[in-house]
Amino acid sequence: MNQTEKVLEFMKEHYGITTYESTYILGITRLSARISDLRDAGYIINDQWVDRKNTDGEKIHVKLYSYIGKAVDVL
């Protein structure tokens, strides 16, 4: 399974994915590039800024990517 497929599967199985999860769970450091690959392949990926806490308990702003579906080609 390549990195793009791993990101897609993670998003399908969870609420979405952040850079932290991509890096520390999947070992993928260029999440935005993988999201771009998915969008280019016709997947609909939502992104939004969300608040999380870092390891020091401080509030941080991170981007959450969520899988919506696959675009349907219409002729």
N, C-alpha and C positions, 0 to 999 in steps of 0.2 A: 504494500500500500504506500503510495507516495504522500508527500506532505499535504498537498491540496485535498486529497481524499481523507486524510486523517482529520483535517480541520472540519471538513463537511460532516463527517461522522460524529465528531465531538459536538458540533452545533445541533445535530439532529437528536443526540442522546441527552443533551443538557439544555439549559435555558439559552445558551449562546456561548460566546467565547471572548475573553479579553486577552490582551498581550501577555499578561502575567500567566494565565492558564496555558496559553500557547507555548510560552517559553519553558515554564517549570513543570508542566504536566506532559506536553507533547514533545518538547525539545525543539520547537520551531521558533526561530527568532525573527522571521520576517512575515508576521501575520498579515500585514496590509498587502503584501505582494500575493500571498495565497488567496486573500479575499478578492483581489483584482482578477486573479486567474479564474476563480469561481464565477465572478460576474461576467467575465469574457466568455465563459462556457454556457451562459444563459441562466445561471442560478440567481434568484432574487435574494439578496442579503440586506437586511436592515442594519443600520448602525445608529447608535445613540450614545450620548454621554451620560454616565451614571456615577453616583458617588459610592465610594468604597473606603475602607480603612486600610492603611498600610500596616506594616509589622509593628510600628510604634503607636498605633491606635489613632493616627492623624487622618483626617478626612482628605481623600484625594479624588480627582476627577479622572475617570478612565473611559475609553470607548468600548462599548459592548456590541459585538456583531451577532446577529441572530439570523438563522435560516428561515426564510419565508416559503420558498418553493422553487420550482423550475419553470421558467418562462416557456410558453407554448408558441411554437412557430405558426404564424397565420399567413397564408398566402393571399 
